[in-house]
Amino acid sequence: MAAAMAAEPVAAAEPAAAEAEAEALGLFTGIGLSEAKARETLRNAALSAQLRRAVLQARGALGPRLDKATGALLYNAAARLRDPGRLAFLVAYIGRGDIRSDLQLGAALQYLRSHPLDPLDAADFERACGVGVRVSPEQIEEAVEAVISRHREELLAERYRFNMGLLMGEARSRLQWADGKSIKNEVDLQVLHLLGPKTEADLEKKPKATKARPVQEEKQKAPVVENGEVGTETKSLLEQLRGEALKFHKPGENYKTEGYVVTPNTMALLKQHLAVTGGQVRTRFPPEPNGILHIGHAKAINFNFGYAKANGGVCFLRYDDTNPEKEEEKYFTAIREMVEWLGYQPYAVTHASDYFDQLYSWALELIRRGQAYVCHQKVEEIKGHNPPPSPWRDRPVEESLLLFEDMRKGKFGEGEATLRMKLVMEDGKMDPVAYRVKFTPHHRTGDKWCIYPTYDYTHCLCDSIEHITHSLCTKEFQARRSSYFWLCNALDVYCPVQWEYGRLNLLYTVVSKRKIIRLVETGAVRDWDDPRLFTLTALRRRGFPPEAINNFCARVGVTVAQATMEPHLLEACVREVLNEQAPRAMAVLEPLKVTITNFPAPETIDVLVPDFPANESRGSHKVPFQPTVYIEETDFREELDKGYKRLAPGQPVGLRHAGYVIAVQNVIKNASGRVMELEVTCTKSEAAEKPKAFIHWVAEPLPCEVRLYERLFLHKNPEDPAEVPGGFLSDLNPASLRVVDNALVDRSVLAARPFDKFQFERLGYFSVDPDSREGKLVFNRTVTLKEDPGKA
């Protein structure tokens, strides 16, 4: 019985819903929408409600039958109008026939976006939308006649191959509110009168013009970056960020942004903001000083500093130092060092702690306005997606003020009380925490505070204080956008705009601070700057040039979607830059002694080696050529195999840059049969048959240590349990580092300093490691000369 009674309302509701849907469908098809389009509109509840209101209002003015043109205007108005409260205002103009074209509607929508506060100036609105302007056929005829007269000679020369769209555009610019079809008809008529009907010649296809390309532009590679300005094969980062490229709002026009909340004080606050900034773009890079920056931060740095630079603005480096337990001075220093290493100079270096007093005052004001309260729920209770509501949410304002003061005075233990804001975020999280108790001295404020603000509370208010125009952050912060706007508006302070972009991730690595600490603690890597990691300090130590990292960020582009890239794409950018920057040298990793029995001189011969063989004008260095040289052990084989082109008995090779070809005469082995030395003869290159290969060599070399790096992890996603069930520490590559203790390098690198870079011929690009000491240089292999096909 009860079940039957419960089913009755449901059964009654179904016909009612079907009836409402049928009525709306009739309304929408009645204005010219196809049935498919009408049904698609019905699936969007907000749009269908707006359109229904618009159609019913227009019917009240024009009668039940609306023509298709009016229907199209009503649909576009309902779909494009951001403020539903102004729909009736706009539809009234359509219903009276004052707005009769899409051009006028576009101008009307733009005007409403630019004037978010009521009351509107109706006369100004009408001027902006062309209300009452009537363009006569005579005016159209005169305008087209003037345009054709201006291009008469070109028209007569090119006839119907002339770009008629140019005539249309110029005529339209003279008569802003003229009907486009009328202009086109008049253009066609006057062109026909001038040129007559089309001939067979006019109907022939216009031959494509071939553009002469300058030789130097045949293949443009990524040029060197200077101060963060990046050139790539497509668009540079600054080109991607300049002006209208991102469709960001202009300074002071925050209210034009989708979702931006306008209050009665918004326009006055924006006016004050513009008085402070002078209309300048302001961004900020806000890292937490509790770890080292990684490759993902490189994109953030390029985006924040690059957007400001591209648009004549400034960028702050602001440390988000609100968690004193994890912050260390070394992180502050390293972060700034990396920003400057990438080529950017902060407009100002600030700290969230600079504003602790102001933030505390605002917290008191938030409580007084009934928008925050002191809560005693435990951390475990408020975690997760559906925590229980706080029983203290509605406690009296005075009580929360007293308790917050007690929190500041240290009368509550850690976890016993928090200050929470009264709002629900996009992800459903309710009442985020604004302040928590932490009895940890702060590196800058000492013991002054035992309560510290959270990111959710601090970030937007620091942006407001610094008059940031564009608060650029990664996509995971989108769920915090509503709280960002809410908090600024709750306190009636200037509200910047938060814009999100996709973060940059790399495969075969981890960048989480917690996981890097585990790698260090377990001895898997030496420290945060171990060259197998993708922290910026590690990449610098490995020898990656900052220009290459910036180029890589430019190629990834400023996308909303998250980008997960293969490391070899970054390595390709490194090769491009180092090919232009790294002078050549010769080094031997596994030396094999070679004695030239007929050396052509009583002493050393100095050999001139170009630093950059492709452009010898960039300089050269000398290396000694002596009776004893060293070659790579792998460049010699006792038995000549098919396809093998290097040194073997009966197969000579050339020595790079020396001008000599050597041939094996005697192979000297130790007791175990290992080849220890070769005795060879040499012949000048011009007197010898051209060898199949040229190999590198060293003479009177410097001993050095060489560290050869491979990927730290075996799988693409070491943090993915599906790919690596045993956890990321079980996925370590045992061959990620090979140390060559007894390598040899030519003497041209004797004065090299840490981070100097070289191309060791035939081996790869190498960088001097800070572990180098007098008498023993240490080199890190940055990348090989060519991409390993197995890595693609």
Salt bridges, closest charged atoms under 4 A:
GLU21 OE2 - ARG39 NH1 3.55
GLU23 OE2 - ARG52 NH2 3.11
GLU35 OE2 - ARG39 NH2 3.12
GLU40 OE2 - LYS37 NZ 3.76
ASP83 OD2 - ARG86 NE 3.95
ASP98 OD2 - ARG96 NE 3.02
ASP102 OD1 - ARG80 NH1 3.53
ASP118 OD1 - ARG86 NH2 2.81
ASP124 OD1 - ARG127 NH2 3.45
GLU154 OE2 - HIS151 ND1 3.17
GLU170 OE1 - ARG150 NH1 2.87
GLU170 OE2 - HIS151 NE2 2.91
ASP188 OD2 - LYS184 NZ 2.97
ASP202 OD2 - ARG159 NH2 2.94
GLU253 OE1 - LYS256 NZ 3.27
GLU258 OE1 - ARG82 NE 3.36
ASP321 OD2 - HIS442 NE2 3.54
ASP321 OD2 - HIS443 NE2 3.81
GLU325 OE1 - LYS438 NZ 2.86
GLU327 OE1 - HIS442 NE2 3.99
GLU327 OE1 - HIS443 ND1 3.72
GLU337 OE2 - ARG540 NH2 2.83
GLU340 OE2 - ARG336 NE 2.95
ASP354 OD2 - HIS351 ND1 3.85
ASP354 OD1 - ARG444 NH1 2.69
ASP357 OD1 - LYS448 NZ 2.92
GLU365 OE1 - ARG368 NH1 3.36
GLU365 OE2 - ARG369 NE 2.80
GLU399 OE2 - ARG395 NH2 2.91
GLU405 OE2 - ARG408 NH2 2.77
GLU405 OE2 - LYS409 NZ 3.84
ASP406 OD1 - LYS411 NZ 3.56
ASP431 OD2 - ARG393 NE 2.63
ASP456 OD2 - LYS429 NZ 3.88
ASP456 OD1 - ARG480 NE 2.56
ASP463 OD1 - ARG284 NE 3.24
ASP463 OD1 - ARG318 NH2 2.61
ASP463 OD2 - HIS459 NE2 3.57
GLU466 OE1 - ARG318 NH2 2.95
GLU476 OE2 - ARG503 NH1 3.07
ASP492 OD2 - ARG369 NH1 3.14
GLU500 OE1 - ARG481 NH2 2.58
GLU521 OE1 - ARG518 NH1 3.95
ASP529 OD2 - ARG541 NH1 3.01
ASP530 OD2 - ARG532 NH2 2.93
GLU566 OE2 - LYS716 NZ 3.08
GLU576 OE1 - ARG555 NH2 2.76
GLU590 OE2 - ARG738 NH1 3.88
ASP611 OD1 - HIS621 ND1 2.66
GLU632 OE2 - HIS696 NE2 3.46
GLU633 OE2 - ARG674 NH2 2.78
ASP635 OD1 - ARG646 NH1 2.85
ASP635 OD2 - ARG762 NH1 2.82
GLU638 OE1 - LYS669 NZ 2.82
ASP641 OD2 - ARG637 NH1 2.98
GLU700 OE2 - ARG747 NE 3.95
GLU705 OE2 - ARG707 NE 2.74
GLU710 OE2 - ARG781 NH2 3.10
GLU710 OE1 - LYS791 NZ 3.61
GLU719 OE2 - LYS515 NZ 2.76
ASP731 OD1 - HIS715 ND1 2.51
GLU761 OE1 - ARG656 NE 2.64
GLU761 OE2 - HIS657 NE2 2.75
ASP769 OD1 - ARG541 NE 2.70
ASP769 OD2 - ARG707 NH1 3.44
ASP771 OD2 - ARG526 NH1 2.91
ASP771 OD2 - ARG541 NH2 3.14
ASP771 OD2 - ARG707 NH2 3.02
GLU787 OE2 - HIS568 ND1 3.56
